[in-house]
Amino acid sequence: MKRLIITVALMAAAPVAVLAAAKPYTGHELAKSAHITVEQAQVLALKARPGKVTDKELEKEPGGSGLRYSFDIVAGGKTYEVGIDASDGKVLENAAEGGHPD
C-alpha cells in the first residue's frame, strides 16, 4: 500500500515539475542556437558582476554573434545588466540599468 501511495504521489507531482522546468527563462526556445548553456553564461555573468541574479533571458541583439544571454544582477543596491554572448561566452555588456530598463 505504501508503494502505491508513493507512486501516485510522484505521478501527481510530475506534471508540475515538468511545467516548472518548461520555461526556466525568457527566450529559452532560442537555446538550441546557443553554443553555451544558460548555466554556463550565468557563471560568466556573476564572475563579471558578483551579486544576485534577479532575471535572465536569451535574446537576439546586435553585437557579438547576435544571440546573447542577458542577466539582471543586483549588487550594492543597484541593478546591472550583464550580457553574455551565447556563442563564445564573451561579456558584451556590464552596466548599471538606467531609469527605463528594457
Buried (B, 14 or more C-beta within 10 A) or exposed (E): EEEEEEEEEEEEEEEEEEEEEEEEBEBBEBBEEBEBEBEBBBBBBBEBBEBEBEBBBBBEBEEBBEBBBBBBBBBEEEBBBBBBBBBEBEBBBBEEEEEEEE
